[in-house]
Amino acid sequence: MAQSEISSENSLAHWRGAFERYLKSEKRASAYTLRNYAATLSRFEVFLNGHLGGSATLNDLSRLETRDFRAYLAARRNEGLGPPSLKLELSALKTFYKFLGKRADVENDAISAMRGPKAKERLPRPVTETDADALIDAAATMKTSTRKKTWEQARDAALITLLYGAGLRISEALSLRWSDTPLGETLRIKGKGAKTRLVPVVPAAREAVAAYQKLCPYGGEADDPLFYSTRGKPLSATLAQRTMAKLRAALGLPDSATPHALRHGFATHLLSAGGDLRAIQELLGHSSLAATQRYTKIDRENLLKVFDKAHPRA
């Protein structure tokens, strides 16, 4: 049971903060992951404080039973969460407990044995080769009331070409520095969990990035970000997604044509061309083959040639 007076080092609030710092500094988690994990743990803390009748402590966390975790998930389900979101919340809690096991010697067999609710598998929704080409061309030429500068068009074309031509996550592309250029035949990417991988860079991507750099009025120093906003700030994922939304609307493409759909397209088109599943797993930076195997279930249309000979943007 929670105590009325507890030391800060023994409180859930203290360790929640320590966990968030660990994710950011040591695991180099994406902004998306940080935001979702922080929100989940904040909700879990509020729930436990009410569930236990006081501020939750490490001792409380070690004594929680399966029914306690199920009560939390049931509360979230009553708030409208579906199986996929509930599974993500449980995953966040398990990751937190693994951290506590290493840093605070907290053990809890109940959370380790819990299984998330089964959800219908959602297949990736990749862009087609034709749509990817259209997005790249539109980014390089289209003007709107907020996109009047040639360097911004070059930036958007370079970013979209990288996402599709190298299969990068948006967070990975936006974390590139000036020192990563000029791009060679391969690019070293630090992805999820601080894992590093090498990805091939097609000529079209090298050319698009070089063209953007010549026009960009910002940057130039080794540690400067590669992609900038209009005001000279590092380009955010939100702004990049907003630009993508404008482009797809202008082209009449579905809402599923997102930056991540370009990455899905990269994987699907290579697989359709006969690419090796293990090799594609390495290119995408997936920790498990199961994540990559989803692409085998997608209809194989618009077959391409092997990546190093005939990628659509090569």
Long-range contacts (C-beta under 8 A, 24 or more apart in sequence): 1-52, 1-53, 1-54, 1-60, 2-48, 2-49, 2-52, 2-53, 2-54, 2-55, 2-56, 2-57, 2-60, 3-54, 3-55, 3-57, 4-54, 4-55, 6-55, 6-57, 10-57, 10-58, 10-59, 11-55, 11-56, 11-57, 11-58, 12-45, 12-48, 12-55, 12-56, 12-57, 12-58, 12-60, 12-61, 13-45, 13-55, 15-58, 15-100, 15-103, 15-104, 16-41, 16-42, 16-45, 16-96, 18-103, 19-96, 19-99, 19-100, 22-99, 22-103, 26-194, 27-193, 27-194, 28-190, 28-193, 28-194, 29-192, 29-193, 30-169, 30-171, 30-192, 31-171, 31-237, 32-171, 32-237, 33-192, 36-88, 36-92, 37-92, 37-95, 37-96, 40-88, 40-89, 40-92, 40-93, 41-92, 41-93, 41-96, 43-76, 44-72, 44-93, 47-71, 47-72, 47-75, 48-72, 58-100, 58-104, 58-106, 61-97, 61-100, 61-106, 61-108, 62-106, 62-107, 62-108, 63-108, 64-108, 64-110, 64-111, 65-110, 66-110, 66-113, 66-114, 68-110, 69-93, 69-110, 69-111, 69-114, 73-117, 82-119, 83-116, 83-117, 83-118, 83-119, 83-120, 84-119, 84-122, 86-116, 86-117, 87-116, 87-117, 87-119, 90-114, 90-116, 91-116, 121-294, 123-294, 123-297, 123-298, 124-261, 124-264, 124-267, 124-268, 124-294, 124-295, 124-298, 125-256, 125-261, 125-264, 126-261, 126-264, 126-265, 126-266, 126-267, 126-268, 126-269, 126-298, 127-164, 127-253, 127-257, 127-261, 127-262, 127-264, 127-265, 128-265, 128-301, 128-302, 129-265, 129-269, 129-302, 129-304, 129-312, 130-302, 131-251, 131-253, 131-257, 131-265, 132-160, 132-164, 132-262, 132-265, 132-312, 133-312, 133-313, 134-251, 134-253, 135-160, 135-164, 135-244, 135-247, 135-248, 135-251, 135-253, 135-257, 135-262, 136-160, 136-161, 136-164, 136-208, 136-313, 138-247, 138-250, 138-251, 139-243, 139-247, 142-247, 142-250, 144-246, 144-250, 147-243, 147-246, 149-230, 150-215, 151-212, 151-215, 151-216, 151-217, 152-230, 154-208, 154-211, 154-212, 154-215, 154-216, 155-212, 155-216, 155-227, 155-228, 155-235, 156-243, 156-247, 157-208, 157-211, 157-212, 158-205, 158-208, 158-209, 158-211, 158-212, 158-227, 159-227, 159-235, 159-240, 160-244, 160-259, 160-262, 161-204, 161-205, 161-208, 161-209, 161-313, 162-205, 162-208, 162-209, 163-259, 163-262, 163-263, 163-266, 164-262, 164-263, 164-265, 164-266, 164-312, 164-313, 165-201, 165-202, 165-204, 165-205, 165-266, 165-311, 165-313, 166-199, 166-200, 166-201, 166-202, 166-205, 166-266, 167-199, 167-263, 167-266, 167-267, 167-283, 167-284, 168-199, 168-263, 169-260, 169-263, 169-285, 170-237, 170-240, 170-241, 170-259, 170-260, 171-237, 173-227, 174-225, 174-227, 174-234, 174-235, 174-236, 174-237, 174-240, 175-225, 176-225, 176-226, 176-227, 177-222, 177-223, 177-224, 177-225, 177-226, 178-219, 178-220, 178-221, 178-222, 178-223, 178-224, 178-225, 178-226, 179-222, 179-223, 180-226, 181-209, 181-210, 181-213, 181-226, 182-206, 182-209, 182-210, 183-209, 183-210, 189-285, 191-285, 192-285, 192-287, 193-287, 195-285, 195-287, 197-282, 197-283, 197-285, 199-283, 200-283, 200-307, 200-308, 202-311, 202-313, 202-314, 203-313, 203-314, 204-313, 204-314, 205-313, 264-295, 267-292, 267-295, 268-295, 268-298, 268-300, 269-302, 269-304, 269-311, 269-312, 270-304, 270-307, 270-311, 271-295, 271-296, 271-300, 272-300, 272-301, 272-302, 272-303, 272-304, 273-303, 273-304, 273-305, 273-306, 273-307, 273-310, 274-306, 275-306, 275-307
